[in-house]
Amino acid sequence: MNEQSVWECDDLRREIFSYLRTEPQFSCVDCKKVLVWDKNVEPHLKIPYLYGRDNGYYCIKCWGKYIPMSRHPCIIS
């Protein structure tokens, strides 16, 4: 079977695409950015409870918004 005949067969094409993921494994609770599809897409953290926010996975950018000292970083001289 050549490649063209495989893709012309509707039943076979449907079977092949049924194995592909339609939803990400993990997405950011806050901004809904995809964090993990089959591999890591964005750096992320799993946070059990974050200052009144939901349990779940957060991208680094959203995680930084909820840390109290993130707007005033500690500078050690």
C-alpha positions as a LaTeX table, in Angstrom:
\begin{tabular}{lrrr}
\hline
Residue & $x$ (\AA) & $y$ (\AA) & $z$ (\AA) \\
\hline
Met1 & 0.00 & 0.00 & 0.00 \\
Asn2 & 1.43 & 3.35 & $-0.91$ \\
Glu3 & 0.96 & 6.48 & 1.18 \\
Gln4 & $-1.66$ & 8.02 & $-1.07$ \\
Ser5 & $-3.95$ & 4.98 & $-0.92$ \\
Val6 & $-3.68$ & 4.92 & 2.90 \\
Trp7 & $-4.89$ & 8.50 & 3.23 \\
Glu8 & $-7.69$ & 7.99 & 0.71 \\
Cys9 & $-9.23$ & 5.19 & 2.80 \\
Asp10 & $-11.62$ & 6.91 & 5.24 \\
Asp11 & $-11.81$ & 4.02 & 7.72 \\
Leu12 & $-8.05$ & 3.64 & 7.94 \\
Arg13 & $-7.50$ & 7.41 & 8.25 \\
Arg14 & $-10.12$ & 7.60 & 11.04 \\
Glu15 & $-8.38$ & 4.73 & 12.88 \\
Ile16 & $-4.96$ & 6.41 & 12.62 \\
Phe17 & $-6.26$ & 9.77 & 13.87 \\
Ser18 & $-8.13$ & 8.14 & 16.76 \\
Tyr19 & $-4.76$ & 7.52 & 18.45 \\
Leu20 & $-3.79$ & 11.21 & 18.43 \\
Arg21 & $-4.43$ & 13.35 & 21.48 \\
Thr22 & $-7.20$ & 15.97 & 21.19 \\
Glu23 & $-6.72$ & 17.61 & 24.61 \\
Pro24 & $-3.49$ & 18.61 & 26.35 \\
Gln25 & $-2.33$ & 16.52 & 29.30 \\
Phe26 & $-1.89$ & 19.66 & 31.42 \\
Ser27 & $-2.88$ & 23.27 & 30.86 \\
Cys28 & $-2.49$ & 26.33 & 33.06 \\
Val29 & $-5.42$ & 26.76 & 35.45 \\
Asp30 & $-5.24$ & 30.54 & 35.09 \\
Cys31 & $-4.45$ & 31.38 & 31.43 \\
Lys32 & $-5.29$ & 27.97 & 29.84 \\
Lys33 & $-1.90$ & 27.83 & 28.05 \\
Val34 & $-0.86$ & 24.30 & 27.05 \\
Leu35 & 1.86 & 23.09 & 29.42 \\
Val36 & 2.25 & 19.43 & 28.43 \\
Trp37 & 1.00 & 17.83 & 25.23 \\
Asp38 & 3.07 & 14.71 & 24.70 \\
Lys39 & 6.21 & 16.48 & 25.90 \\
Asn40 & 6.76 & 19.60 & 28.01 \\
Val41 & 5.72 & 22.67 & 26.04 \\
Glu42 & 6.08 & 25.36 & 28.74 \\
Pro43 & 7.86 & 25.38 & 32.10 \\
His44 & 5.26 & 24.81 & 34.80 \\
Leu45 & 4.63 & 23.95 & 38.44 \\
Lys46 & 2.03 & 21.79 & 40.13 \\
Ile47 & 0.64 & 23.84 & 42.99 \\
Pro48 & $-1.64$ & 22.13 & 45.54 \\
Tyr49 & $-3.06$ & 25.40 & 46.90 \\
Leu50 & $-1.88$ & 28.85 & 45.87 \\
Tyr51 & $-3.14$ & 31.78 & 47.92 \\
Gly52 & $-6.81$ & 31.01 & 47.47 \\
Arg53 & $-6.42$ & 29.75 & 43.88 \\
Asp54 & $-7.45$ & 26.35 & 42.56 \\
Asn55 & $-5.28$ & 23.26 & 42.83 \\
Gly56 & $-3.53$ & 22.44 & 39.60 \\
Tyr57 & $-0.81$ & 23.29 & 37.15 \\
Tyr58 & 0.38 & 26.86 & 36.58 \\
Cys59 & 2.77 & 28.29 & 34.00 \\
Ile60 & 5.68 & 30.21 & 35.49 \\
Lys61 & 4.21 & 33.58 & 34.43 \\
Cys62 & 0.85 & 32.98 & 36.15 \\
Trp63 & 2.51 & 31.44 & 39.20 \\
Gly64 & 4.59 & 34.61 & 39.63 \\
Lys65 & 1.46 & 36.78 & 39.73 \\
Tyr66 & 0.26 & 35.15 & 42.94 \\
Ile67 & 3.49 & 35.15 & 44.93 \\
Pro68 & 3.32 & 38.07 & 47.42 \\
Met69 & 6.95 & 39.16 & 46.96 \\
Ser70 & 7.10 & 38.69 & 43.19 \\
Arg71 & 6.56 & 42.43 & 42.61 \\
His72 & 9.25 & 43.31 & 45.17 \\
Pro73 & 12.13 & 40.92 & 44.67 \\
Cys74 & 14.67 & 40.58 & 47.42 \\
Ile75 & 17.96 & 42.18 & 46.41 \\
Ile76 & 20.97 & 41.07 & 48.39 \\
Ser77 & 24.03 & 43.25 & 48.06 \\
\hline
\end{tabular}
